[in-house]
Amino acid sequence: MGLTRNTIGSPPVTLDEAKQKLRIATTDGETDITDDDDELNAILEAATDHVERYTGRQFRTATYTLTLDEFPDDEIVIPRAPLVSVQSISYLNTAGQSTAHTGHQVDASSIPGRIFPPAGSSWPSTDDEPNAVTINYTAGIASADDVPATVKRAILLFCELEYDDPEPAKAARIEKRIESLVRGLIVRDARTVGGGD
């Protein structure tokens, strides 16, 4: 199984929110202060990615390509919940030709999302090649307003850890707090956690 992230949205925590948490001035009264913006944006990206990988969840909209060596016996479990939509499924048929699959059933309501073969039928056979099945899909939470407050808090704590470079005892407390905030959001199905993006 391979998982590639193709596009990614903005972190659910804004630059201004991070500056407020870190007590960084945003203006001197006349002009915006942007000295640390590039560093803070990089930290926000890293923090969001860390929380997403840890939980197996997607807290901003992203598009992915999932590859499988063959179709499973039943459902396909989709990494990086919540699943929004499936753009396409294609596969190499037994003659080695690329074929679009249609009629599959998408369950975007479950966490993690799943795809089933058409009702009353099974998945088709594939050529005996690696990555014979390709699934393109969109996952994630579209609006930052819908991201759990615990996730935003964890991202802000990560920013504090990376930007302020606290002394070791405080850093350990922050790391423990981040873990406790996001532990309950972990997707329990090990097939969906992490991924090679």
C-alpha positions in Angstrom: 0.0 0.0 0.0 1.3 3.5 -0.9 -0.1 6.8 0.1 0.9 10.1 -1.6 -0.4 13.5 -0.6 -0.9 15.6 -3.7 -2.3 18.9 -2.3 -2.8 20.3 1.2 -4.8 23.2 2.6 -3.8 25.8 5.2 -3.3 24.8 8.9 -6.4 25.2 11.1 -4.5 27.7 13.3 -3.7 31.1 11.7 -0.5 33.0 11.9 -2.2 35.7 14.1 -3.5 33.0 16.5 0.1 31.7 16.8 1.5 35.1 17.4 -1.1 35.8 20.1 -0.3 32.5 21.9 3.4 33.3 21.7 2.9 37.0 22.7 4.5 38.3 19.5 3.5 41.8 18.5 1.8 42.0 15.2 2.1 45.7 14.7 4.2 48.6 16.0 1.2 50.9 15.6 2.0 51.9 12.0 3.3 48.9 10.2 2.9 45.1 10.5 5.7 43.2 12.2 6.5 40.3 10.0 10.1 39.4 11.0 9.3 35.9 12.2 6.4 35.1 9.9 8.3 32.7 7.7 9.6 30.7 10.7 6.1 30.7 12.4 4.4 29.5 9.2 6.9 26.7 8.9 6.3 25.8 12.6 2.5 25.8 12.0 2.9 23.5 9.0 5.1 21.1 11.0 2.8 21.2 14.1 -0.3 20.4 12.0 1.5 17.6 10.1 2.6 16.2 13.5 -0.9 16.1 14.9 -2.3 14.7 11.7 0.3 11.9 11.6 -0.1 11.1 15.3 -3.9 10.8 15.1 -4.3 9.4 11.6 -6.8 12.3 11.0 -6.8 15.1 8.4 -7.6 18.5 10.0 -7.3 20.5 6.7 -8.4 19.6 3.2 -6.0 17.4 1.2 -6.0 15.3 -1.9 -4.4 11.8 -1.8 -3.5 9.0 -4.1 -3.8 5.5 -2.5 -2.3 2.5 -4.3 -2.9 -1.1 -3.6 -1.4 -4.2 -5.1 -4.9 -5.7 -5.5 -8.5 -5.2 -4.4 -9.3 -6.6 -1.0 -12.0 -9.2 -0.4 -14.4 -6.6 0.9 -14.1 -3.0 1.9 -11.2 -0.6 1.2 -10.4 1.4 4.3 -9.3 4.9 3.5 -6.4 6.6 5.4 -6.6 10.1 6.9 -10.2 10.5 8.0 -12.6 12.1 7.4 -13.1 11.0 3.9 -14.8 13.8 1.8 -15.1 12.2 -1.6 -13.6 9.7 -4.1 -12.6 11.2 -7.4 -11.6 8.0 -9.2 -10.6 4.4 -8.9 -8.6 2.7 -11.6 -6.9 -0.6 -11.9 -4.9 -2.8 -14.2 -7.1 -5.6 -15.4 -5.9 -9.1 -15.9 -4.8 -8.1 -19.5 -2.6 -5.3 -18.0 -4.9 -2.5 -19.3 -5.7 0.5 -17.1 -9.5 0.4 -16.4 -11.7 2.9 -14.6 -13.9 1.3 -11.9 -17.4 2.6 -11.5 -20.4 1.7 -9.4 -18.5 1.4 -6.1 -20.2 2.5 -2.9 -18.5 5.2 -0.8 -19.1 5.5 3.0 -17.8 8.9 3.9 -19.8 8.9 7.2 -17.7 6.4 9.0 -14.3 7.1 10.6 -12.3 5.9 8.8 -14.1 6.2 5.5 -14.6 3.1 3.4 -15.3 2.0 -0.2 -17.3 -1.1 -1.1 -17.7 -2.9 -4.4 -21.1 -2.4 -6.1 -24.0 -4.0 -4.3 -24.3 -7.7 -4.9 -20.9 -8.0 -6.6 -17.2 -8.2 -5.8 -14.1 -6.2 -6.8 -12.6 -7.2 -10.1 -9.5 -9.2 -10.5 -6.3 -7.3 -11.2 -3.1 -7.9 -13.1 -0.3 -9.4 -10.9 1.6 -6.1 -10.7 2.5 -3.9 -7.7 0.2 -0.9 -7.2 -2.4 -2.3 -9.6 -5.2 -0.3 -7.9 -5.1 3.5 -7.7 -7.6 5.6 -5.7 -7.7 9.4 -5.9 -9.7 11.0 -3.0 -10.2 14.1 -0.9 -10.0 14.0 2.9 -10.1 16.5 5.7 -12.0 19.2 7.5 -12.8 22.1 5.2 -13.4 24.8 7.8 -11.0 25.6 10.6 -14.2 26.4 12.7 -15.0 22.7 12.6 -11.6 21.5 13.8 -11.8 20.3 17.5 -10.5 22.9 20.0 -8.2 20.2 21.4 -6.4 19.9 18.1 -5.9 23.7 17.8 -4.6 23.8 21.4 -2.1 21.0 20.6 -0.9 22.9 17.5 -0.4 26.0 19.5 1.5 24.1 22.2 3.7 22.6 19.5 4.4 26.2 18.3 5.4 27.2 21.8 7.7 24.2 22.1 9.4 24.9 18.7 9.5 28.7 18.9 10.3 29.5 22.5 12.8 26.5 23.0 11.8 26.2 26.6 14.0 24.6 29.3 13.9 20.8 29.3 11.5 20.3 32.2 8.9 22.7 30.7 9.4 21.1 27.2 8.7 17.7 28.7 5.4 19.0 30.2 4.4 20.6 26.9 5.1 17.4 25.0 3.0 15.4 27.5 0.2 17.9 27.2 0.2 17.7 23.4 0.0 13.9 23.6 -2.9 13.9 26.1 -4.9 16.4 24.0 -4.8 14.4 20.8 -4.7 10.8 22.1 -8.5 10.5 22.1 -8.6 11.5 18.4 -6.5 8.6 17.2 -8.1 6.5 14.5 -8.0 3.0 16.1 -7.7 1.1 12.8 -3.9 0.7 12.4 -4.4 0.4 8.7 -5.3 4.1 8.5 -2.7 5.6 10.9 0.2 7.5 9.5 0.9 6.8 5.8 3.7 7.5 3.4 2.9 11.0 2.4 
